[in-house]
């Protein structure tokens, strides 16, 4: 009976682990999306900085500061993205291991149930032989 409980517990743990994995995927996708937005803003800033339009020349210092901030933010997001990718791989590996343990527990439960069925059959056969010997 303890093996049955173990299988059910592992099944719940696998479900929780898959949920954690999904949350990590969502966090990673948000980081990737934000990084794409920062890259687009950086490209716009570079285009404005290299523009020959006289309107942008007085604001070059502002554009330079913005470019530095965007570059710094992109670097931070890149580090965060690598961290999230590592975390996602780790969470997937955990989930796969738990799933494998769950399958092994189910196989063990099936083996125990089959063994018990064979023992019950043997006990019934012996009981029938005893009754037939007593009657005969």
N, CA, C and O atoms as CSV, one atom per row, in Angstrom:
chain,resi,resn,atom,element,x,y,z
A,1,UNK,N,N,0.825,-1.196,0.000
A,1,UNK,CA,C,0.000,0.000,0.000
A,1,UNK,C,C,0.869,1.259,0.000
A,1,UNK,O,O,0.503,2.285,-0.573
A,2,UNK,N,N,2.026,1.155,0.656
A,2,UNK,CA,C,2.930,2.310,0.702
A,2,UNK,C,C,3.452,2.638,-0.688
A,2,UNK,O,O,3.685,3.804,-1.007
A,3,UNK,N,N,3.639,1.603,-1.524
A,3,UNK,CA,C,4.120,1.827,-2.884
A,3,UNK,C,C,3.084,2.591,-3.706
A,3,UNK,O,O,3.439,3.450,-4.513
A,4,UNK,N,N,1.805,2.279,-3.501
A,4,UNK,CA,C,0.746,2.987,-4.217
A,4,UNK,C,C,0.789,4.462,-3.849
A,4,UNK,O,O,0.691,5.331,-4.715
A,5,UNK,N,N,0.933,4.731,-2.581
A,5,UNK,CA,C,1.014,6.115,-2.133
A,5,UNK,C,C,2.244,6.804,-2.716
A,5,UNK,O,O,2.195,7.984,-3.065
A,6,UNK,N,N,3.337,6.069,-2.819
A,6,UNK,CA,C,4.562,6.645,-3.370
A,6,UNK,C,C,4.346,7.063,-4.821
A,6,UNK,O,O,4.791,8.135,-5.233
A,7,UNK,N,N,3.677,6.235,-5.582
A,7,UNK,CA,C,3.408,6.546,-6.988
A,7,UNK,C,C,2.531,7.793,-7.106
A,7,UNK,O,O,2.784,8.666,-7.936
A,8,UNK,N,N,1.515,7.863,-6.279
A,8,UNK,CA,C,0.617,9.026,-6.325
A,8,UNK,C,C,1.342,10.300,-5.899
A,8,UNK,O,O,1.153,11.363,-6.491
A,9,UNK,N,N,2.170,10.180,-4.869
A,9,UNK,CA,C,2.939,11.345,-4.420
A,9,UNK,C,C,3.882,11.820,-5.513
A,9,UNK,O,O,4.008,13.019,-5.762
A,10,UNK,N,N,4.538,10.874,-6.158
A,10,UNK,CA,C,5.451,11.240,-7.244
A,10,UNK,C,C,4.700,11.865,-8.413
A,10,UNK,O,O,5.207,12.770,-9.075
A,11,UNK,N,N,3.496,11.378,-8.661
A,11,UNK,CA,C,2.690,11.961,-9.743
A,11,UNK,C,C,2.373,13.423,-9.435
A,11,UNK,O,O,2.456,14.280,-10.314
A,12,UNK,N,N,2.013,13.698,-8.197
A,12,UNK,CA,C,1.746,15.088,-7.797
A,12,UNK,C,C,3.010,15.932,-7.893
A,12,UNK,O,O,2.967,17.074,-8.352
A,13,UNK,N,N,4.134,15.371,-7.461
A,13,UNK,CA,C,5.401,16.102,-7.549
A,13,UNK,C,C,5.774,16.406,-8.997
A,13,UNK,O,O,6.283,17.486,-9.297
A,14,UNK,N,N,5.524,15.461,-9.888
A,14,UNK,CA,C,5.802,15.690,-11.313
A,14,UNK,C,C,4.937,16.834,-11.822
A,14,UNK,O,O,5.418,17.696,-12.558
A,15,UNK,N,N,3.665,16.846,-11.437
A,15,UNK,CA,C,2.770,17.922,-11.877
A,15,UNK,C,C,3.255,19.276,-11.362
A,15,UNK,O,O,3.257,20.261,-12.100
A,16,UNK,N,N,3.664,19.321,-10.102
A,16,UNK,CA,C,4.177,20.572,-9.530
A,16,UNK,C,C,5.457,20.993,-10.241
A,16,UNK,O,O,5.640,22.168,-10.557
A,17,UNK,N,N,6.336,20.038,-10.490
A,17,UNK,CA,C,7.606,20.346,-11.154
A,17,UNK,C,C,7.365,20.857,-12.568
A,17,UNK,O,O,8.051,21.777,-13.015
A,18,UNK,N,N,6.411,20.279,-13.274
A,18,UNK,CA,C,6.095,20.753,-14.629
A,18,UNK,C,C,5.527,22.170,-14.582
A,18,UNK,O,O,5.764,22.972,-15.485
A,19,UNK,N,N,4.773,22.470,-13.519
A,19,UNK,CA,C,4.249,23.833,-13.361
A,19,UNK,C,C,5.395,24.819,-13.118
A,19,UNK,O,O,5.414,25.909,-13.691
A,20,UNK,N,N,6.337,24.435,-12.277
A,20,UNK,CA,C,7.514,25.281,-12.022
A,20,UNK,C,C,8.283,25.490,-13.320
A,20,UNK,O,O,8.759,26.589,-13.605
A,21,UNK,N,N,8.395,24.434,-14.094
A,21,UNK,CA,C,9.076,24.515,-15.394
A,21,UNK,C,C,8.362,25.509,-16.316
A,21,UNK,O,O,9.006,26.304,-17.001
A,22,UNK,N,N,7.037,25.453,-16.326
A,22,UNK,CA,C,6.251,26.366,-17.168
A,22,UNK,C,C,6.436,27.815,-16.704
A,22,UNK,O,O,6.551,28.723,-17.528
A,23,UNK,N,N,6.464,28.028,-15.390
A,23,UNK,CA,C,6.678,29.379,-14.867
A,23,UNK,C,C,8.051,29.897,-15.280
A,23,UNK,O,O,8.191,31.065,-15.642
A,24,UNK,N,N,9.057,29.040,-15.228
A,24,UNK,CA,C,10.408,29.432,-15.629
A,24,UNK,C,C,10.445,29.770,-17.113
A,24,UNK,O,O,11.108,30.724,-17.521
A,25,UNK,N,N,9.725,28.982,-17.926
A,25,UNK,CA,C,9.640,29.284,-19.360
A,25,UNK,C,C,9.016,30.657,-19.585
A,25,UNK,O,O,9.477,31.425,-20.430
A,26,UNK,N,N,7.965,30.960,-18.824
A,26,UNK,CA,C,7.303,32.265,-18.960
A,26,UNK,C,C,8.241,33.404,-18.573
A,26,UNK,O,O,8.290,34.434,-19.246
A,27,UNK,N,N,8.985,33.214,-17.484
A,27,UNK,CA,C,9.949,34.239,-17.070
A,27,UNK,C,C,11.012,34.443,-18.141
A,27,UNK,O,O,11.394,35.576,-18.435
A,28,UNK,N,N,11.485,33.352,-18.721
A,28,UNK,CA,C,12.486,33.435,-19.782
A,28,UNK,C,C,11.926,34.161,-21.000
A,28,UNK,O,O,12.616,34.978,-21.610
A,29,UNK,N,N,10.687,33.867,-21.352
A,29,UNK,CA,C,10.103,34.542,-22.518
A,29,UNK,C,C,9.926,36.036,-22.260
A,29,UNK,O,O,10.070,36.843,-23.180
A,30,UNK,N,N,9.616,36.414,-21.016
A,30,UNK,CA,C,9.506,37.843,-20.697
A,30,UNK,C,C,10.863,38.529,-20.823
A,30,UNK,O,O,10.952,39.649,-21.326
A,31,UNK,N,N,11.915,37.860,-20.366
A,31,UNK,CA,C,13.266,38.425,-20.468
A,31,UNK,C,C,13.656,38.577,-21.935
A,31,UNK,O,O,14.210,39.601,-22.332
A,32,UNK,N,N,13.365,37.557,-22.734
A,32,UNK,CA,C,13.696,37.616,-24.163
A,32,UNK,C,C,12.921,38.742,-24.842
A,32,UNK,O,O,13.467,39.469,-25.672
A,33,UNK,N,N,11.652,38.879,-24.486
A,33,UNK,CA,C,10.828,39.944,-25.065
A,33,UNK,C,C,11.379,41.320,-24.681
A,33,UNK,O,O,11.497,42.206,-25.528
A,34,UNK,N,N,11.715,41.491,-23.397
A,34,UNK,CA,C,12.260,42.774,-22.952
A,34,UNK,C,C,13.605,43.057,-23.616
A,34,UNK,O,O,13.914,44.198,-23.957
A,35,UNK,N,N,14.385,42.020,-23.793
A,35,UNK,CA,C,15.686,42.202,-24.445
A,35,UNK,C,C,15.504,42.643,-25.901
A,35,UNK,O,O,16.271,43.464,-26.403
A,36,UNK,N,N,14.501,42.103,-26.568
A,36,UNK,CA,C,14.211,42.520,-27.946
A,36,UNK,C,C,13.770,43.984,-27.979
A,36,UNK,O,O,14.142,44.728,-28.887
A,37,UNK,N,N,12.977,44.393,-26.988
A,37,UNK,CA,C,12.545,45.795,-26.914
A,37,UNK,C,C,13.745,46.717,-26.694
A,37,UNK,O,O,13.838,47.781,-27.305
A,38,UNK,N,N,14.656,46.303,-25.823
A,38,UNK,CA,C,15.858,47.097,-25.562
A,38,UNK,C,C,16.715,47.179,-26.823
A,38,UNK,O,O,17.279,48.231,-27.124
A,39,UNK,N,N,16.814,46.082,-27.555
A,39,UNK,CA,C,17.597,46.084,-28.798
A,39,UNK,C,C,16.982,47.044,-29.814
A,39,UNK,O,O,17.699,47.765,-30.508
A,40,UNK,N,N,15.668,47.051,-29.897
A,40,UNK,CA,C,14.991,47.969,-30.824
A,40,UNK,C,C,15.217,49.421,-30.398
A,40,UNK,O,O,15.482,50.279,-31.240
A,41,UNK,N,N,15.116,49.699,-29.102
A,41,UNK,CA,C,15.356,51.059,-28.609
A,41,UNK,C,C,16.807,51.471,-28.862
A,41,UNK,O,O,17.078,52.623,-29.200
A,42,UNK,N,N,17.726,50.540,-28.699
A,42,UNK,CA,C,19.138,50.826,-28.975
A,42,UNK,C,C,19.335,51.160,-30.450
A,42,UNK,O,O,20.043,52.109,-30.789
A,43,UNK,N,N,18.711,50.386,-31.316
A,43,UNK,CA,C,18.815,50.660,-32.756
A,43,UNK,C,C,18.254,52.035,-33.110
A,43,UNK,O,O,18.841,52.761,-33.913
A,44,UNK,N,N,17.120,52.390,-32.511
A,44,UNK,CA,C,16.542,53.719,-32.770
A,44,UNK,C,C,17.482,54.818,-32.287
A,44,UNK,O,O,17.669,55.828,-32.965
A,45,UNK,N,N,18.069,54.616,-31.116
A,45,UNK,CA,C,18.991,55.611,-30.560
A,45,UNK,C,C,20.222,55.759,-31.446
A,45,UNK,O,O,20.688,56.875,-31.679
A,46,UNK,N,N,20.747,54.654,-31.935
A,46,UNK,CA,C,21.916,54.711,-32.819
A,46,UNK,C,C,21.560,55.438,-34.112
A,46,UNK,O,O,22.344,56.246,-34.609
A,47,UNK,N,N,20.386,55.151,-34.653
A,47,UNK,CA,C,19.972,55.839,-35.887
A,47,UNK,C,C,19.875,57.342,-35.674
A,47,UNK,O,O,20.283,58.126,-36.530
A,48,UNK,N,N,19.336,57.737,-34.532
A,48,UNK,CA,C,19.202,59.169,-34.240
A,48,UNK,C,C,20.579,59.793,-34.008
A,48,UNK,O,O,20.841,60.915,-34.442
A,49,UNK,N,N,21.464,59.050,-33.316
A,49,UNK,CA,C,22.807,59.577,-33.034
A,49,UNK,C,C,23.608,59.795,-34.318
A,49,UNK,O,O,24.388,60.741,-34.420
A,50,UNK,N,N,23.411,58.927,-35.279
A,50,UNK,CA,C,24.176,59.034,-36.528
A,50,UNK,C,C,23.435,59.836,-37.595
A,50,UNK,O,O,23.891,59.951,-38.732
A,51,UNK,N,N,22.309,60.378,-37.215
A,51,UNK,CA,C,21.521,61.167,-38.164
A,51,UNK,C,C,22.231,62.489,-38.477
A,51,UNK,O,O,22.896,63.075,-37.623
A,52,UNK,N,N,22.073,62.925,-39.689
A,52,UNK,CA,C,22.654,64.208,-40.102
A,52,UNK,C,C,21.688,65.369,-39.877
A,52,UNK,O,O,22.005,66.516,-40.194
A,53,UNK,N,N,20.546,65.078,-39.347
A,53,UNK,CA,C,19.537,66.106,-39.084
A,53,UNK,C,C,20.054,67.054,-37.996
A,53,UNK,O,O,20.435,66.598,-36.918
A,54,UNK,N,N,20.071,68.354,-38.261
A,54,UNK,CA,C,20.589,69.315,-37.272
A,54,UNK,C,C,19.756,69.366,-35.983
A,54,UNK,O,O,20.237,69.834,-34.951
A,55,UNK,N,N,18.544,68.899,-36.045
A,55,UNK,CA,C,17.675,68.889,-34.865
A,55,UNK,C,C,18.256,68.000,-33.757
A,55,UNK,O,O,18.081,68.293,-32.574
A,56,UNK,N,N,18.941,66.926,-34.131
A,56,UNK,CA,C,19.437,65.952,-33.158
A,56,UNK,C,C,20.809,66.296,-32.579
A,56,UNK,O,O,21.196,65.735,-31.554
A,57,UNK,N,N,21.537,67.188,-33.199
A,57,UNK,CA,C,22.898,67.504,-32.726
A,57,UNK,C,C,22.927,68.038,-31.293
A,57,UNK,O,O,23.766,67.595,-30.509
A,58,UNK,N,N,22.056,68.962,-30.922
A,58,UNK,CA,C,22.116,69.473,-29.534
A,58,UNK,C,C,21.786,68.406,-28.482
A,58,UNK,O,O,22.143,68.550,-27.313
A,59,UNK,N,N,21.111,67.348,-28.900
A,59,UNK,CA,C,20.705,66.305,-27.951
A,59,UNK,C,C,21.662,65.113,-27.934
A,59,UNK,O,O,21.343,64.066,-27.368
A,60,UNK,N,N,22.822,65.269,-28.546
A,60,UNK,CA,C,23.747,64.139,-28.670
A,60,UNK,C,C,24.176,63.593,-27.309
A,60,UNK,O,O,24.332,62.382,-27.153
A,61,UNK,N,N,24.367,64.467,-26.329
A,61,UNK,CA,C,24.756,64.012,-24.986
A,61,UNK,C,C,23.637,63.146,-24.390
A,61,UNK,O,O,23.899,62.094,-23.807
A,62,UNK,N,N,22.417,63.592,-24.541
A,62,UNK,CA,C,21.267,62.822,-24.056
A,62,UNK,C,C,21.216,61.449,-24.743
A,62,UNK,O,O,20.988,60.433,-24.088
A,63,UNK,N,N,21.426,61.427,-26.042
A,63,UNK,CA,C,21.396,60.170,-26.792
A,63,UNK,C,C,22.524,59.247,-26.347
A,63,UNK,O,O,22.345,58.032,-26.265
A,64,UNK,N,N,23.670,59.819,-26.064
A,64,UNK,CA,C,24.807,59.024,-25.612
A,64,UNK,C,C,24.516,58.379,-24.250
A,64,UNK,O,O,24.827,57.209,-24.031
A,65,UNK,N,N,23.916,59.154,-23.340
A,65,UNK,CA,C,23.547,58.616,-22.027
A,65,UNK,C,C,22.501,57.510,-22.177
A,65,UNK,O,O,22.576,56.469,-21.525
A,66,UNK,N,N,21.536,57.758,-23.041
A,66,UNK,CA,C,20.488,56.750,-23.283
A,66,UNK,C,C,21.102,55.478,-23.869
A,66,UNK,O,O,20.743,54.368,-23.475
A,67,UNK,N,N,22.019,55.647,-24.799
A,67,UNK,CA,C,22.680,54.490,-25.406
A,67,UNK,C,C,23.442,53.693,-24.344
A,67,UNK,O,O,23.402,52.463,-24.341
A,68,UNK,N,N,24.134,54.392,-23.446
A,68,UNK,CA,C,24.888,53.716,-22.379
A,68,UNK,C,C,23.938,52.945,-21.455
A,68,UNK,O,O,24.226,51.811,-21.070
A,69,UNK,N,N,22.808,53.562,-21.102
A,69,UNK,CA,C,21.832,52.889,-20.238
A,69,UNK,C,C,21.245,51.661,-20.927
A,69,UNK,O,O,21.087,50.606,-20.312
A,70,UNK,N,N,20.924,51.812,-22.210
A,70,UNK,CA,C,20.355,50.685,-22.950
A,70,UNK,C,C,21.362,49.548,-23.091
A,70,UNK,O,O,21.003,48.376,-22.984
A,71,UNK,N,N,22.610,49.895,-23.330
A,71,UNK,CA,C,23.658,48.877,-23.443
A,71,UNK,C,C,23.826,48.139,-22.118
A,71,UNK,O,O,23.965,46.916,-22.089
A,72,UNK,N,N,23.813,48.896,-21.027
A,72,UNK,CA,C,23.932,48.294,-19.704
A,72,UNK,C,C,22.737,47.376,-19.424
A,72,UNK,O,O,22.903,46.268,-18.915
A,73,UNK,N,N,21.546,47.842,-19.756
A,73,UNK,CA,C,20.332,47.041,-19.532
A,73,UNK,C,C,20.366,45.763,-20.376
A,73,UNK,O,O,19.952,44.699,-19.917
A,74,UNK,N,N,20.861,45.877,-21.610
A,74,UNK,CA,C,20.950,44.700,-22.471
A,74,UNK,C,C,21.916,43.675,-21.881
A,74,UNK,O,O,21.670,42.470,-21.939
A,75,UNK,N,N,23.005,44.162,-21.319
A,75,UNK,CA,C,23.974,43.257,-20.691
A,75,UNK,C,C,23.338,42.555,-19.489
A,75,UNK,O,O,23.505,41.348,-19.312
A,76,UNK,N,N,22.607,43.318,-18.661
A,76,UNK,CA,C,21.923,42.729,-17.509
A,76,UNK,C,C,20.919,41.666,-17.961
A,76,UNK,O,O,20.850,40.573,-17.397
A,77,UNK,N,N,20.151,42.012,-18.984
A,77,UNK,CA,C,19.147,41.071,-19.474
A,77,UNK,C,C,19.799,39.832,-20.089
A,77,UNK,O,O,19.266,38.728,-19.983
A,78,UNK,N,N,20.945,40.019,-20.726
A,78,UNK,CA,C,21.668,38.870,-21.275
A,78,UNK,C,C,22.103,37.917,-20.182
A,78,UNK,O,O,21.970,36.701,-20.317
A,79,UNK,N,N,22.628,38.476,-19.090
A,79,UNK,CA,C,23.015,37.639,-17.946
A,79,UNK,C,C,21.797,36.945,-17.345
A,79,UNK,O,O,21.847,35.764,-17.003
A,80,UNK,N,N,20.702,37.696,-17.220
A,80,UNK,CA,C,19.470,37.127,-16.678
A,80,UNK,C,C,18.940,36.025,-17.595
A,80,UNK,O,O,18.454,34.998,-17.121
A,81,UNK,N,N,19.034,36.240,-18.893
A,81,UNK,CA,C,18.575,35.231,-19.849
A,81,UNK,C,C,19.382,33.938,-19.709
A,81,UNK,O,O,18.813,32.846,-19.704
A,82,UNK,N,N,20.691,34.060,-19.598
A,82,UNK,CA,C,21.525,32.866,-19.424
A,82,UNK,C,C,21.172,32.146,-18.117
A,82,UNK,O,O,21.112,30.917,-18.069
A,83,UNK,N,N,20.943,32.923,-17.073
A,83,UNK,CA,C,20.563,32.334,-15.788
A,83,UNK,C,C,19.238,31.589,-15.910
A,83,UNK,O,O,19.099,30.469,-15.419
A,84,UNK,N,N,18.264,32.219,-16.567
A,84,UNK,CA,C,16.949,31.592,-16.725
A,84,UNK,C,C,17.035,30.335,-17.590
A,84,UNK,O,O,16.352,29.347,-17.321
A,85,UNK,N,N,17.875,30.372,-18.629
A,85,UNK,CA,C,18.036,29.189,-19.478
A,85,UNK,C,C,18.641,28.037,-18.683
A,85,UNK,O,O,18.233,26.886,-18.840
A,86,UNK,N,N,19.611,28.349,-17.833
A,86,UNK,CA,C,20.220,27.325,-16.980
A,86,UNK,C,C,19.191,26.777,-16.001
A,86,UNK,O,O,19.103,25.568,-15.787
A,87,UNK,N,N,18.417,27.675,-15.413
A,87,UNK,CA,C,17.388,27.263,-14.455
A,87,UNK,C,C,16.342,26.387,-15.140
A,87,UNK,O,O,15.899,25.383,-14.582
A,88,UNK,N,N,15.951,26.777,-16.354
A,88,UNK,CA,C,14.959,25.998,-17.091
A,88,UNK,C,C,15.479,24.591,-17.369
A,88,UNK,O,O,14.749,23.613,-17.213
A,89,UNK,N,N,16.727,24.492,-17.778
A,89,UNK,CA,C,17.316,23.169,-18.038
A,89,UNK,C,C,17.334,22.332,-16.759
A,89,UNK,O,O,17.047,21.135,-16.783
A,90,UNK,N,N,17.675,22.979,-15.642
A,90,UNK,CA,C,17.720,22.272,-14.356
A,90,UNK,C,C,16.316,21.794,-13.946
A,90,UNK,O,O,16.153,20.669,-13.475
A,91,UNK,N,N,15.310,22.658,-14.129
A,91,UNK,CA,C,13.938,22.292,-13.757
A,91,UNK,C,C,13.425,21.152,-14.638
A,91,UNK,O,O,12.744,20.248,-14.155
A,92,UNK,N,N,13.753,21.198,-15.922
A,92,UNK,CA,C,13.339,20.114,-16.824
A,92,UNK,C,C,13.982,18.798,-16.415
A,92,UNK,O,O,13.341,17.747,-16.427
A,93,UNK,N,N,15.255,18.872,-16.054
A,93,UNK,CA,C,15.974,17.665,-15.644
A,93,UNK,C,C,15.345,17.082,-14.379
A,93,UNK,O,O,15.171,15.868,-14.265
A,94,UNK,N,N,15.004,17.959,-13.427
A,94,UNK,CA,C,14.340,17.502,-12.199
A,94,UNK,C,C,13.022,16.815,-12.530
A,94,UNK,O,O,12.724,15.737,-12.017
A,95,UNK,N,N,12.232,17.458,-13.400
A,95,UNK,CA,C,10.940,16.889,-13.788
A,95,UNK,C,C,11.089,15.540,-14.454
A,95,UNK,O,O,10.320,14.617,-14.183
A,96,UNK,N,N,12.079,15.421,-15.326
A,96,UNK,CA,C,12.310,14.149,-16.010
A,96,UNK,C,C,12.709,13.058,-15.024
A,96,UNK,O,O,12.259,11.918,-15.139
A,97,UNK,N,N,13.559,13.409,-14.050
A,97,UNK,CA,C,13.973,12.424,-13.043
A,97,UNK,C,C,12.779,11.977,-12.198
A,97,UNK,O,O,12.613,10.788,-11.924
A,98,UNK,N,N,11.947,12.945,-11.787
A,98,UNK,CA,C,10.766,12.597,-10.995
A,98,UNK,C,C,9.815,11.714,-11.793
A,98,UNK,O,O,9.234,10.769,-11.260
A,99,UNK,N,N,9.662,12.030,-13.069
A,99,UNK,CA,C,8.783,11.231,-13.916
A,99,UNK,C,C,9.314,9.801,-14.049
A,99,UNK,O,O,8.544,8.841,-14.028
A,100,UNK,N,N,10.620,9.673,-14.184
A,100,UNK,CA,C,11.230,8.343,-14.274
A,100,UNK,C,C,11.015,7.569,-12.972
A,100,UNK,O,O,10.700,6.380,-12.999
A,101,UNK,N,N,11.187,8.248,-11.830
A,101,UNK,CA,C,10.954,7.591,-10.541
A,101,UNK,C,C,9.495,7.166,-10.405
A,101,UNK,O,O,9.201,6.101,-9.861
A,102,UNK,N,N,8.575,8.009,-10.906
A,102,UNK,CA,C,7.156,7.685,-10.846
A,102,UNK,C,C,6.872,6.422,-11.662
A,102,UNK,O,O,6.128,5.545,-11.222
A,103,UNK,N,N,7.470,6.335,-12.852
A,103,UNK,CA,C,7.267,5.147,-13.691
A,103,UNK,C,C,7.818,3.901,-13.008
A,103,UNK,O,O,7.200,2.837,-13.047
A,104,UNK,N,N,8.982,4.040,-12.385
A,104,UNK,CA,C,9.565,2.906,-11.664
A,104,UNK,C,C,8.671,2.484,-10.503
A,104,UNK,O,O,8.505,1.291,-10.248
A,105,UNK,N,N,8.096,3.459,-9.799
A,105,UNK,CA,C,7.204,3.147,-8.679
A,105,UNK,C,C,5.953,2.430,-9.184
A,105,UNK,O,O,5.476,1.488,-8.551
A,106,UNK,N,N,5.425,2.873,-10.317
A,106,UNK,CA,C,4.255,2.196,-10.893
A,106,UNK,C,C,4.592,0.755,-11.266
A,106,UNK,O,O,3.799,-0.156,-11.027
A,107,UNK,N,N,5.772,0.555,-11.853
A,107,UNK,CA,C,6.183,-0.807,-12.211
A,107,UNK,C,C,6.310,-1.669,-10.961
A,107,UNK,O,O,5.910,-2.834,-10.957
A,108,UNK,N,N,6.869,-1.092,-9.903
A,108,UNK,CA,C,7.008,-1.832,-8.645
A,108,UNK,C,C,5.630,-2.180,-8.085
A,108,UNK,O,O,5.420,-3.284,-7.583
A,109,UNK,N,N,4.698,-1.241,-8.172
A,109,UNK,CA,C,3.332,-1.493,-7.695
A,109,UNK,C,C,2.684,-2.615,-8.492
A,109,UNK,O,O,2.009,-3.478,-7.930
A,110,UNK,N,N,2.889,-2.599,-9.796
A,110,UNK,CA,C,2.322,-3.640,-10.650
A,110,UNK,C,C,2.922,-4.997,-10.304
A,110,UNK,O,O,2.211,-5.999,-10.230
A,111,UNK,N,N,4.243,-5.023,-10.092
A,111,UNK,CA,C,4.912,-6.275,-9.709
A,111,UNK,C,C,4.360,-6.808,-8.389
A,111,UNK,O,O,4.081,-8.000,-8.263
A,112,UNK,N,N,4.207,-5.926,-7.416
A,112,UNK,CA,C,3.694,-6.342,-6.103
A,112,UNK,C,C,2.270,-6.870,-6.244
A,112,UNK,O,O,1.919,-7.889,-5.649
A,113,UNK,N,N,1.450,-6.174,-7.032
A,113,UNK,CA,C,0.067,-6.624,-7.230
A,113,UNK,C,C,0.037,-7.987,-7.922
A,113,UNK,O,O,-0.749,-8.857,-7.547
A,114,UNK,N,N,0.884,-8.171,-8.924
A,114,UNK,CA,C,0.949,-9.464,-9.617
A,114,UNK,C,C,1.427,-10.566,-8.676
A,114,UNK,O,O,0.876,-11.667,-8.669
A,115,UNK,N,N,2.449,-10.267,-7.886
A,115,UNK,CA,C,2.953,-11.252,-6.921
A,115,UNK,C,C,1.871,-11.626,-5.917
A,115,UNK,O,O,1.691,-12.801,-5.597
A,116,UNK,N,N,1.156,-10.630,-5.426
A,116,UNK,CA,C,0.083,-10.899,-4.464
A,116,UNK,C,C,-1.019,-11.745,-5.094
A,116,UNK,O,O,-1.582,-12.619,-4.435
A,117,UNK,N,N,-1.327,-11.494,-6.357
A,117,UNK,CA,C,-2.348,-12.290,-7.042
A,117,UNK,C,C,-1.899,-13.746,-7.156
A,117,UNK,O,O,-2.701,-14.659,-6.965
A,118,UNK,N,N,-0.626,-13.962,-7.464
A,118,UNK,CA,C,-0.096,-15.332,-7.552
A,118,UNK,C,C,-0.143,-16.002,-6.182
A,118,UNK,O,O,-0.531,-17.166,-6.079
A,119,UNK,N,N,0.244,-15.285,-5.130
A,119,UNK,CA,C,0.195,-15.855,-3.780
A,119,UNK,C,C,-1.236,-16.209,-3.390
A,119,UNK,O,O,-1.479,-17.260,-2.797
A,120,UNK,N,N,-2.175,-15.340,-3.719
A,120,UNK,CA,C,-3.581,-15.620,-3.420
A,120,UNK,C,C,-4.047,-16.870,-4.156
A,120,UNK,O,O,-4.769,-17.695,-3.596
A,121,UNK,N,N,-3.636,-17.005,-5.401
A,121,UNK,CA,C,-4.002,-18.173,-6.200
A,121,UNK,C,C,-3.430,-19.451,-5.585
A,121,UNK,O,O,-4.115,-20.470,-5.502
A,122,UNK,N,N,-2.179,-19.384,-5.159
A,122,UNK,CA,C,-1.539,-20.545,-4.523
A,122,UNK,C,C,-2.254,-20.895,-3.226
A,122,UNK,O,O,-2.499,-22.069,-2.949
A,123,UNK,N,N,-2.588,-19.886,-2.433
A,123,UNK,CA,C,-3.295,-20.127,-1.168
A,123,UNK,C,C,-4.656,-20.762,-1.416
A,123,UNK,O,O,-5.058,-21.672,-0.691
A,124,UNK,N,N,-5.372,-20.286,-2.442
A,124,UNK,CA,C,-6.686,-20.867,-2.754
A,124,UNK,C,C,-6.540,-22.311,-3.224
A,124,UNK,O,O,-7.344,-23.170,-2.862
A,125,UNK,N,N,-5.516,-22.574,-4.028
A,125,UNK,CA,C,-5.289,-23.938,-4.512
A,125,UNK,C,C,-4.980,-24.869,-3.344
A,125,UNK,O,O,-5.512,-25.977,-3.272
A,126,UNK,N,N,-4.130,-24.426,-2.440
A,126,UNK,CA,C,-3.802,-25.240,-1.266
A,126,UNK,C,C,-5.021,-25.443,-0.374
A,126,UNK,O,O,-5.220,-26.523,0.181
A,127,UNK,N,N,-5.825,-24.411,-0.242
A,127,UNK,CA,C,-7.027,-24.524,0.587
A,127,UNK,C,C,-8.002,-25.521,-0.033
A,127,UNK,O,O,-8.631,-26.297,0.686
A,128,UNK,N,N,-8.134,-25.508,-1.360
A,128,UNK,CA,C,-9.024,-26.462,-2.032
A,128,UNK,C,C,-8.511,-27.891,-1.876
A,128,UNK,O,O,-9.297,-28.816,-1.672
A,129,UNK,N,N,-7.193,-28.072,-1.973
A,129,UNK,CA,C,-6.615,-29.412,-1.801
A,129,UNK,C,C,-6.854,-29.917,-0.387
A,129,UNK,O,O,-7.171,-31.089,-0.186
A,130,UNK,N,N,-6.702,-29.024,0.600
A,130,UNK,CA,C,-6.925,-29.419,1.992
A,130,UNK,C,C,-8.374,-29.837,2.206
A,130,UNK,O,O,-8.635,-30.837,2.874
A,131,UNK,N,N,-9.321,-29.082,1.645
A,131,UNK,CA,C,-10.734,-29.424,1.813
A,131,UNK,C,C,-11.067,-30.718,1.088
A,131,UNK,O,O,-11.858,-31.520,1.585
A,132,UNK,N,N,-10.476,-30.930,-0.079
A,132,UNK,CA,C,-10.768,-32.167,-0.816
A,132,UNK,C,C,-10.147,-33.375,-0.110
A,132,UNK,O,O,-10.717,-34.465,-0.145
A,133,UNK,N,N,-8.996,-33.196,0.523
A,133,UNK,CA,C,-8.372,-34.284,1.272
A,133,UNK,C,C,-9.177,-34.611,2.527
A,133,UNK,O,O,-9.269,-35.772,2.925
A,134,UNK,N,N,-9.754,-33.599,3.141
A,134,UNK,CA,C,-10.544,-33.818,4.348
A,134,UNK,C,C,-11.865,-34.511,4.000
A,134,UNK,O,O,-12.379,-35.305,4.788
A,135,UNK,N,N,-12.404,-34.212,2.833
A,135,UNK,CA,C,-13.669,-34.817,2.436
A,135,UNK,C,C,-13.466,-36.236,1.911
A,135,UNK,O,O,-14.349,-37.087,2.022
A,136,UNK,N,N,-12.298,-36.474,1.343
A,136,UNK,CA,C,-12.064,-37.733,0.668
A,136,UNK,C,C,-11.476,-38.768,1.490
A,136,UNK,O,O,-11.237,-39.876,1.011
